[in-house]
């Protein structure tokens, strides 16, 4: 909110160059917020996909959390007026890769000590996991140009 008030002041003073700098900063802040939110849901998505892959089974609660995470990532990534996405498929892949380590630790914790993160990682096909997560996310989203 503070930035909007500053922008209003700069525009009313005719200081367009500083106003444009502030708009760029606000745009970057907004994009960072989108990336952070996507990363949070990516951790939940991966955690349950890891559990599914490690256990070679699924549970309704896992399926629900997977579906909810995918939905939230898609909603957050969708550009409503510009039609497209904030993050490309490659950027989504990077966000998933960045979230993997935390998701793996969370999954190991959920298994109540049966696996360490390192042991669990040995049972997971990392590339398949990331590809499956990306496929779920991109299922209904248009690619950003």
C-alpha positions, -999 to +999 in steps of 0.1 A: +000+000+000+029+023+008+043+019-027+009+029-043+008+061-022+043+069-032+035+062-069+005+085-067+027+113-052+053+108-079+027+109-107+010+140-092+044+157-091+051+148-127+081+127-117+075+100-143+110+085-144+109+078-106+073+066-110+084+041-137+112+028-115+087+023-087+063+005-111+092-019-120+099-025-083+062-032-076+060-055-106+090-075-094+075-076-058+043-090-072+061-116-093+082-127-063+050-130-043+036-153-070+068-174-070+067-178-032+031-189-032+037-214-060+068-227-042+047-233-010+022-253-029+049-271-049+063-284-016+029-298-006+024-313-041+058-330-042+056-342-006+025-362-014+038-374-048+069-386-030+048-405-005+028-420-033+059-431-052+077-444-021+047-464-009+035-474-043+000-466-033-021-436-026-046-424-001-076-402-006-062-375+017-030-375-004-050-373-037-070-344-023-039-325-012-023-332-046-054-319-064-057-288-041-020-280-046-022-283-084-053-261-084-037-234-062-005-234-083-026-231-115-047-202-100-016-184-088+002-188-120-027-177-143-026-142-156-063-133-157-063-102-180-032-109-201-041-146-208-011-166-200+010-175-170+035-157-148+059-187-149+068-207-180+070-244-179+108-242-174+104-218-145+078-241-130+102-270-133+129-249-115+104-240-087+096-277-083+133-286-083+139-259-056+111-273-035+122-309-037+146-310-007+121-296+017+093-318+003+116-349+007+123-340+044+086-335+050+077-368+035+104-385+056+090-369+087+055-381+077+068-417+076+075-414+113+112-424+112+109-453+088+131-434+064+157-407+066+156-381+038+186-398+022+170-433+023+137-420+009+156-402-019+170-435-030+135-449-035+123-420-056+127-415-093+135-378-091+130-371-129+097-390-130+085-372-099+093-337-113+078-346-147+046-359-131+042-328-110+048-306-140+024-326-161-003-321-134+003-284-132+003-278-170-026-301-177-050-271-183-028-241-184-017-223-215+021-218-220+034-183-214+050-169-246 
